[in-house]
Amino acid sequence: MIQDRKRSPYVKACVFMLYLIVALFVIMWVLPSALTNLGVPSDLVMWIEFAFGLLWFVVGGVRSFMIACPNCGRSLFIRHGFISVLWPPKRCSKCDLNLIEGDA
């Protein structure tokens, strides 16, 4: 039986970023190809792709700020002030907590 244990903040952030990368690939390549093959006009495909891209940007951005260090509450995707990064660190950039070992 699978143990029900909490994942570390680092693993949560990595899984989230992988989902975002896959979703971006689907929005940029799979969705337009599928819609074009179904006979949707190219100008409508462009607007649908734009809408999904904007949704991806907003949801991904908001969710990335919600994955935070359990000790100090700083987002794992923010380092040194307001610099945003694409991959989370293994240690918190503010309190130096090891984020791989799990929730505190």
N, C-alpha and C positions, 0 to 999 in steps of 0.2 A: 504494500500500500504506500502511496506517495505521502511523504510527511508534509503536513501543512505548516510550513515555517515561513517567516517573513523574509523577503528578499532584501539584500542590502541596497542602500540608496544608489550605489554605483551601478549595480545590476539593473535596477529599475530605470535609471537614466540611459544606460546602454541599450536596453530593449526598446525603450521609447524612441531613441534616435534611429535604431534600425527600422522600426515601423515607419518613421517619417521618411527615411530614404526610400523604402519600398513604395510608400504612398506617392512620393514625388515621381518615381519611375512610372507608376501606373497612370498618374495624372498627365505626365508629359508625353508618354509613348503609347501605352495600351489604350487609354480612353479615346484619344483622337483616331487611332487606327480602327478601333471597333466602331466608332460612330461613322467614320468615313465609309467603312465596308457596309454599314447599314443604310447608306444613301443619304445621310444627313448633310445638308449644304455646308461648305467649308467655313462660311462666315458664322454660322450658328455653332459649329464645332469650336471655333476660336472663342466665342463668348462663353460656351460651356466650360471649356478648358480654363479660361480666365476666372470664372466663378469658383471652380474647384481649387484652382491655385491660390486664390485669395482666402478661401476657407482653410486650406492647408496651412497657409502662412499664419493666420490668426489663431487657429486651434493649436498649432505646433508652438507658436510663440508663447501663448498663455500657459499651456501645459508645461513648457520647459521652465517657467518661473515657479511652478508649483512643486517641482521635484527639488527638495531642499535638504540641507544638512540637518540631521536630527538634533544636533547639539546647539548650533547657533542660528539656524533657520535661513541661511544664505542659499540662494539658488546654485545648483551645481554647475549651471551653464554660464555663470558670471564669475569673472576673475578680475581682481585688481581694479575695483571701482565699477565702471559700467561696460567693461569689455566683455562681449558675449563670445563664447566659443562653441564649436560644433560637437565636441566630445567631452564628457565629464572627466574631472580629475579623480585620481584614486585617493587623494587627501583633500580635505576642505581647504580652500584658499584663504579662509578667514581664521578658523580655529585649529587647523591642522589635524582634524579628526580623521582616522583611517576609515574611509567610506566603504571599503570592500568587506569588512567583517560583519556588517549588519547594523540594524538599529541599536541605538544605545540604550 
